[in-house]
Amino acid sequence: MSIGDRNRKIDIKKASYTRDEGFGYTSSDSTVKTGIYAQVIDKGTTEIAKGGRLETVIRHDFVINYTTGITEQMKVLYNGIVYNIIAVDHGNDRNQELILTAIADEGGSAQ
């Protein structure tokens, strides 16, 4: 894989929670890293169990240059679609790249 394969831009987002007037919490996403070049590998669809039923979701791997601070609690924004990161793989032991495995958020598009 060459650096030229990373020709798509993605943003990394993190959910933030603030207390609302009804003593509950409101969630909003804040951008942590923007304009990261990535290779996007379409992994097709997969089925996951949600609420006792199977749901089909879109899955991608996003290969990026190594950076710190990205976790499974974050999201990827790519082409207007939000993907929940389900795995962060360091690829190798030399800290050259990260492979972010992510599935499309239920809502699908960015809000």
C-alpha positions, 0 to 999 in steps of 0.5 A: 500500500502506498501513500497515494492510496490514501486519497479520501478525506475523513473527519474524526468526531467524538460525542459530547454530552451536556445536561439539558433543562429536563435533567437529562443529557443531550448528545452532540458530536464535536470534530476532533481531527479534520481533513485526514487522508485515508484509504477507504476499503469497502467491506460490504454489509454485515448483519448485527443483532439489535433489539432482538432482530437482525439489522444490515449495516454498511462496513468500511475500513479506513486506513490512515497514517498513525496518529494518537488519541483515536478510540472505539468511542469515536466516529468517522465522517466520510462522504456525509455519512457517519460511521461508528468506529468498532475497532482500532488496529495499529496494523503493525508494531512500527506505528505507521498506520491505523486501520479503523473498522467502522459501521454506518450509524443507524441514522446514516447521514451527518446531522 
